[in-house]
Amino acid sequence: MSFLLPAGLFGLFALALPLLVHLVRRPPTETVPFAALRWLGDVARPQRQWRLRQWLLLLLRLLLLAVLALLLAEPVRQAGPDNQRVRAVSPQLPAPAPVEGLRDVWLAEGFPTIAADTPVSPADQPISSLLRQLDAQLPPGASLQVFVGPMLDGTDGQKPQLSRAVDWQVQAAPDATPATDAETDAGRTAAAPRLVLRHDDSEAQRASLRVWQALAAAWQADDAAGSNADIAPLTAPLPSLDSDTLLVWLADAPLPEAAQSHTANGGRVLVAAAIDADTPALLDNGQGAPLLARAADGRWVLAAPLTPAAVPRVLEADFPARLLAALQPAVTAARADAADHAPLTGAASLFAPTPQPLAPLLAVLIAALFLIERLLACWPRREAA
């Protein structure tokens, strides 16, 4: 139990008033001579019951004042620990089958309860913000399971950090081709880039050229051989760069002026460099290390050469589609691969349980004590015989 207004407890000092009155007050005594009764013996007055009643009255009045002081302090009772299990599902996915003991909610504004016959449209609120809000609303003892689609379009640039471990499950979208094929087709028809690559003479970068040629072939539906890709050493001049061009600069040499202008105009430029620890990764290398990230200046940063030894993920069939999805023109920090965007732990719990006020119970108790006190104070006193 806690108090919303602890200063009300100063009312407990009022307990001294009835105590002092009880100790100071004495019943008035007066001797009245009466000749006709001089031969009668002394008769004891029945004071025992009256004194007991006085002590009961004192106790009731003290208790009444104490409860009044508590009422002024506005006591509340905090909710106890909650071990509920919650499953949050992205509105892009179908409603899951209900499980006993599991509370299902949509990962949308207000977190409505899932009903199979009540579809919920995707919310405009970023998914990272929704996850933090849901984490703050759940008590520390609650477990959280999250179902999301392959791609997240509502992130805020970094993996959300929550106060609890999350069972993060990436589900395939319903009524569609497999995610890899769908993403590949979307990349080909929407914004498949024209690859312009310049590399130095390092062995690692030259070994990655075969992977880049395969990526260009996978991205271009009408160019299976990848002949549309312009892959050359640093000495080769750059062609004209437009919004459909992806410039890949695999060298330690600084970007030429044309490439810097392309970056300043919002063009896509990918450079080989180390990824800062504070920069959220869009892809990893398949072993947990960051591979691709978006720098503050708008350029994409590739942390390792695309070789099977350095990046085992290049051997996965969906790697071209996932890399292309991360390099789309509309891709900002608000879009990320769901598999690489699982929430982190370590944040402080922001759970604020709703306190339950005790004022109604105290009001009933005060009324009962006052009624008992009045009945006892007005009870007729038994006179002497």
ChimeraX attribute file (.defattr): number of C-alpha atoms within 10 A of each C-alpha:
attribute: neighborCount
match mode: 1-to-1
recipient: residues
	/A:1	11
	/A:2	13
	/A:3	18
	/A:4	13
	/A:5	13
	/A:6	14
	/A:7	13
	/A:8	17
	/A:9	18
	/A:10	12
	/A:11	17
	/A:12	15
	/A:13	11
	/A:14	13
	/A:15	16
	/A:16	12
	/A:17	12
	/A:18	16
	/A:19	14
	/A:20	10
	/A:21	11
	/A:22	14
	/A:23	8
	/A:24	8
	/A:25	8
	/A:26	8
	/A:27	4
	/A:28	5
	/A:29	6
	/A:30	5
	/A:31	5
	/A:32	6
	/A:33	8
	/A:34	7
	/A:35	7
	/A:36	7
	/A:37	8
	/A:38	9
	/A:39	7
	/A:40	7
	/A:41	7
	/A:42	7
	/A:43	8
	/A:44	8
	/A:45	10
	/A:46	13
	/A:47	13
	/A:48	9
	/A:49	10
	/A:50	12
	/A:51	11
	/A:52	11
	/A:53	16
	/A:54	15
	/A:55	12
	/A:56	15
	/A:57	20
	/A:58	17
	/A:59	14
	/A:60	18
	/A:61	20
	/A:62	19
	/A:63	16
	/A:64	20
	/A:65	21
	/A:66	19
	/A:67	20
	/A:68	19
	/A:69	21
	/A:70	23
	/A:71	22
	/A:72	19
	/A:73	20
	/A:74	19
	/A:75	21
	/A:76	16
	/A:77	14
	/A:78	14
	/A:79	13
	/A:80	9
	/A:81	11
	/A:82	12
	/A:83	12
	/A:84	15
	/A:85	16
	/A:86	18
	/A:87	21
	/A:88	23
	/A:89	24
	/A:90	22
	/A:91	20
	/A:92	19
	/A:93	15
	/A:94	14
	/A:95	19
	/A:96	13
	/A:97	10
	/A:98	13
	/A:99	9
	/A:100	7
	/A:101	9
	/A:102	14
	/A:103	15
	/A:104	23
	/A:105	20
	/A:106	26
	/A:107	27
	/A:108	22
	/A:109	18
	/A:110	12
	/A:111	15
	/A:112	13
	/A:113	13
	/A:114	23
	/A:115	15
	/A:116	11
	/A:117	7
	/A:118	9
	/A:119	13
	/A:120	18
	/A:121	12
	/A:122	14
	/A:123	16
	/A:124	10
	/A:125	13
	/A:126	16
	/A:127	23
	/A:128	22
	/A:129	15
	/A:130	20
	/A:131	20
	/A:132	17
	/A:133	17
	/A:134	21
	/A:135	23
	/A:136	18
	/A:137	14
	/A:138	23
	/A:139	21
	/A:140	17
	/A:141	13
	/A:142	14
	/A:143	19
	/A:144	20
	/A:145	16
	/A:146	22
	/A:147	22
	/A:148	22
	/A:149	21
	/A:150	20
	/A:151	22
	/A:152	19
	/A:153	18
	/A:154	18
	/A:155	23
	/A:156	16
	/A:157	18
	/A:158	19
	/A:159	18
	/A:160	19
	/A:161	18
	/A:162	22
	/A:163	19
	/A:164	21
	/A:165	15
	/A:166	17
	/A:167	13
	/A:168	17
	/A:169	16
	/A:170	15
	/A:171	19
	/A:172	18
	/A:173	16
	/A:174	12
	/A:175	6
	/A:176	9
	/A:177	11
	/A:178	11
	/A:179	19
	/A:180	17
	/A:181	14
	/A:182	13
	/A:183	19
	/A:184	24
	/A:185	17
	/A:186	16
	/A:187	23
	/A:188	18
	/A:189	11
	/A:190	11
	/A:191	19
	/A:192	24
	/A:193	24
	/A:194	20
	/A:195	23
	/A:196	21
	/A:197	23
	/A:198	21
	/A:199	22
	/A:200	17
	/A:201	11
	/A:202	10
	/A:203	9
	/A:204	15
	/A:205	19
	/A:206	17
	/A:207	14
	/A:208	18
	/A:209	18
	/A:210	13
	/A:211	18
	/A:212	20
	/A:213	20
	/A:214	14
	/A:215	20
	/A:216	25
	/A:217	19
	/A:218	22
	/A:219	26
	/A:220	24
	/A:221	16
	/A:222	11
	/A:223	13
	/A:224	13
	/A:225	14
	/A:226	20
	/A:227	13
	/A:228	17
	/A:229	21
	/A:230	17
	/A:231	18
	/A:232	15
	/A:233	15
	/A:234	16
	/A:235	9
	/A:236	11
	/A:237	10
	/A:238	16
	/A:239	10
	/A:240	10
	/A:241	17
	/A:242	15
	/A:243	14
	/A:244	15
	/A:245	20
	/A:246	23
	/A:247	25
	/A:248	22
	/A:249	25
	/A:250	24
	/A:251	18
	/A:252	11
	/A:253	10
	/A:254	10
	/A:255	14
	/A:256	12
	/A:257	9
	/A:258	13
	/A:259	20
	/A:260	14
	/A:261	13
	/A:262	20
	/A:263	18
	/A:264	13
	/A:265	11
	/A:266	14
	/A:267	21
	/A:268	24
	/A:269	22
	/A:270	23
	/A:271	21
	/A:272	19
	/A:273	17
	/A:274	14
	/A:275	20
	/A:276	13
	/A:277	8
	/A:278	7
	/A:279	15
	/A:280	20
	/A:281	25
	/A:282	29
	/A:283	24
	/A:284	18
	/A:285	18
	/A:286	16
	/A:287	11
	/A:288	9
	/A:289	13
	/A:290	22
	/A:291	23
	/A:292	27
	/A:293	25
	/A:294	22
	/A:295	16
	/A:296	8
	/A:297	9
	/A:298	17
	/A:299	18
	/A:300	22
	/A:301	23
	/A:302	22
	/A:303	21
	/A:304	21
	/A:305	21
	/A:306	23
	/A:307	20
	/A:308	14
	/A:309	10
	/A:310	17
	/A:311	18
	/A:312	14
	/A:313	19
	/A:314	19
	/A:315	13
	/A:316	9
	/A:317	11
	/A:318	15
	/A:319	16
	/A:320	23
	/A:321	23
	/A:322	21
	/A:323	17
	/A:324	22
	/A:325	23
	/A:326	22
	/A:327	24
	/A:328	18
	/A:329	18
	/A:330	11
	/A:331	14
	/A:332	17
	/A:333	20
	/A:334	16
	/A:335	21
	/A:336	27
	/A:337	21
	/A:338	21
	/A:339	18
	/A:340	19
	/A:341	22
	/A:342	18
	/A:343	20
	/A:344	15
	/A:345	14
	/A:346	10
	/A:347	13
	/A:348	11
	/A:349	15
	/A:350	16
	/A:351	15
	/A:352	12
	/A:353	15
	/A:354	10
	/A:355	14
	/A:356	12
	/A:357	17
	/A:358	16
	/A:359	16
	/A:360	10
	/A:361	10
	/A:362	17
	/A:363	14
	/A:364	11
	/A:365	15
	/A:366	19
	/A:367	12
	/A:368	12
	/A:369	18
	/A:370	16
	/A:371	12
	/A:372	14
	/A:373	19
	/A:374	12
	/A:375	12
	/A:376	15
	/A:377	14
	/A:378	8
	/A:379	10
	/A:380	8
	/A:381	12
	/A:382	11
	/A:383	8
	/A:384	9
	/A:385	7
